[in-house]
């Protein structure tokens, strides 16, 4: 009896604490919350108008929800909401509060949006291949936006994050095993053809997630050796970008030369090359891709 009261007390405190952090996140990080709301609504649109309409399989908790809908007519809305609540209660000790707050916002928005979209049917294409590409693009774009601000759509993302924290299990490997099991179950419910179409959509989804999440963080790293380091630094600073000045020494001549290191957006790289062409054609420039940049002026550490 005492154990039960203690457990209820713990859950009650957890819910109160989570609600307080959600309110704080909305106030302090409203841009991330706005992105989460938009992305969750986009996911709900894709599930309602494409996944359910064409009886495509899905992954994670959403995959289980659509299977129960096909088999027993249970609303996927309730299965997704209940499943995610149970997963959050199981994993909340291993996840940071911001991730939890954004994930709860995503789950709530998804459930509400799914209920709304269910009331408004739309004319859809007859071509199943076109439909599966569309659903992959929509869900992939939504997932990429969520990951970019440090949130998730819930489901297996919650489990994967907790398992990585507890046991060091790779998220990708864990997701592959779980989702393969769900797809295998789907064959007996929706048939092989629907599973093949669904798999194509999931492949498009994965590619889109990667490209969308990377596109917001992609920068160019430039290493510059020039005879006019002060002028080049001022030019880069004029676009609101910082420059780190290093002291380099030539391996052959032994001459000491300043080396400039900076991270730029692709459009600024073009302007930098034009500037150097006009002012120092003897400059040496190395430009490479930086897939992710964290820190002031770039991606916030809070998004992790």
N, C-alpha and C positions, 0 to 999 in steps of 0.2 A: 504494500500500500504506500509506504514511504517512498519507495523507488519510483512508483508511478507518479506520485505528486511531484517528486523532484524532476522527473522527465517532462511533465507538463509545464512545470515552471521554467525549465530550460528552453523549451520550444517557444513559450510565450515571450520570454526575454529575447530570444533570437528574432522573432517576428517584429517585436517592437524596435529592436536595434536596427534591423534591416529597413524598416519603414522610415526610421529617422535618417538613415544614410541615403535612402532613395531621395528623400526631400532635399537633403544637403547636396546630393549630386545634381539634381535638377537646378538648384540655385547656382552652384559653383561651376558646373560643367554642362550648361544648357545646350551648347552646340553638339556635344556628343549625344545627349539625350534626344535631340531633334533628329540626328542621323539614325539613331536606333529606332525611333518611331517610324521614320520613313522606310527604312530597310525592312522592318518587321511587317509593315503594311504591304510592301512589295512582295515579300515571301508569301503572305496570306493570299494575295491576288493570284500568284502563280499556282499555289496549291489548290485553291478553290476552282479556278477557271481552266486549269490544264491537268494537273495531277489527278484530281478526283473525276473530272469530266471524262478523261480518256482511260481512266483506270490504270494509270501508270504506277509502278512501285515507287517507294520513296525510301529514305535512309533514316536511321536513328529512331527517336521517339515518334517523329512524324511518319516514318515508315510503318511502325507498329500501329499507329492510329489509322492510317488509310487501309491497312489490312483488316482491322476490326470493323471498319466501315463497310468494306466490300463483303465481309463474311457475315456480320451480324447487324449491319445497319446502324451501328453506334456512331454518334457524331464524333468526328475526329477532334473537334474542339475540346470536348471534355477529356478525352484520352490524353491529348497533348498537355492540357493544363494540369491534370492530376499527376501524370508521369513526371512532369518537370518539378512540381512541388515536392514530390517524394525524393527526387534526385537532389534538389537543393537542400533538403533537410539532412540527407545522407552526407553531403559533401561540403557543407558550409564552413566547417572548421579548417578546411584545407585551401580555401579560396579567399582572395583579397576582397575587401568590402566593395570596392568600386566595381569589380567584375560582377559581383553578385547583384549590386544595384542595377547595373545596366542590363544584366541578363533577365532579372525580374521584370524590368520595363519592357524588354523585348517580348517575353512570354505573354505578358498581359496585353500588349498591343496586338500581337499576333492573334490571340484568342478573340479579342473584340472585333478586329478587322475581318477575321474569317466568318464570324457570325453576320456581319454587315454585308459582305460580298455574297454570301449564300442567298440573300434576299433579292439580288439583282442579277438575273441571267444575262449573258452577253452572246451575240453571234460569234461562233468560233470556227476556225478553218477545219475542213474535212481531212486534210493531209496530216497524218499522225507524225510523220517525220518532221514536218515544219513545227508542229506543236511541241515535240520533244526538244527541239533546238530552242524554241522560245522559252520553255520552262527552265531549261538549263541556263540561258542567259539571264533571265529574271532572278532566279534564285542565287546564281553565282554573283551577280551584281550586288544583291542584298547582303550575302555573306561577306563579300569583300569589304563593303562599307562598314559592317559591324566589326570585323576584325581590325580595321584601320583605326577605329576609335577605342579599341580595347574591350569590346563587349562580345557577346555571342547570342545565338538564337536559342540557347538551351539544349536540351536533349543530350546526345552523346558528347557534346562539347564540354558539358559539366563533368561528366564521368571521366573523360580523357584528361582534363585539367587536374582533377583530384588524383587520378591514378599516377600521373606524372609526378605530382608533388609527393605522394606517399611512397611510391615504389620505384620511381624513375623509369616507368614504362613509356616508350615512345608513343606520342599521340597518334601519329600516322599509322603505326603498326596496329595499335589497339582499334582504331576506327575501321581499318580494313577488315579485321576479323569479325567485328560486330556487324558491319554493314553487309559483308558477304553472307553471313547467316540469315539476315533479314531478306536479302535478295533470293536466297535459296528457298525460303519459306514462301516467297511471293509467287514462285513458279506454279505451285499447287493451287494458288488462289486466282491469279489473273492470267495464267498461261505463259508459255515461253515467248510468244510474240511481244506481249506487253512488257515483259521483263527486258527483252532486247532493246525495245524502244526506250524504256526507262533507263537502261544502262547507258545508252547514247546520251540521254539528257544529263545523267549524272557526270559523265565525262566532260561534257560542255560546261556543266556547273563547276567542276573542279578547276578547269582552265580559266574560266571567267573569274572565279574567286582569287586565284593567284595574280592575274593581271590587274584586276581592280585594286586589290590591296597594295600591290607594288607601285601602281601608277601614282599614288599619292605621296610615296616616299622616295621615288626615283630621283636621284640627283647625279650631277657630274662632278667628279673630283679632278681638280686641275693642279698640276705641279708645274711651276713656272720658274725658269732661270732667265733673268733679264738684266740688262744694263741700267734699266730705269725702274728699280723696284718700288720707289716711293710713288712715282706716277701711276704705276699699275695698281698699287694698293689703293690709292685714292679713287681710281676708276672703279674698282670692284666695290669699294665702300659706298660709292655714290648710288649703288643699286641695293643698299641695305644688307650687303653680304660681308662677312668677316674674312680676314686674311691672317694666316699664321706665318710669321717670318722665321725661317730656319737658317742656320749658317752651314753652308755646304763647302766641300773642298774637292776640287777636281782630282780624280784618281791619276791622271797622267801629268797634268801641269802643276798640281799642288796648289793652284790658285784658289783663294777663298772667295766664294761668291754667295750672295743671299739667294735662298730658295723660298719661293712663295707657295703656300698650300692653301687651297680654298675649295669650298663646295658650292656649286652653282646650279641653277635651273638650266635646262637645255637651251632656252632662248638667250640666257646671259652668256653662254659659251660662244655663241655666234658673235655677239657684240664684243667679247673679249678678243677673239681672233681678229676681228676687224681693227680693233684698237692697236694690237701688237703689229699688225701689218703696216699700219700707218706710222707707228712711232718707234718700233724696234724689230726690224726684220731679221736680226741676228738672235732673237730670243729662242729659247728651247721650251716647248710646252708638251706635256704629257697629259692626256685627258682619258679618264676611265669611268666606267659606270659605278655608282655607289647605290646598291640596291636598297639600303635602309640607312637613314641618318637620324640619330637621336640627340636631342639637346636644344638649347635655346635657339629660336628662329626656325627650328625644324620640327620633327615629330616629338611630342611631349612624352616624358617618362611615365606620366600618369596613364597613358594609353596601353601600357604593358600589363 
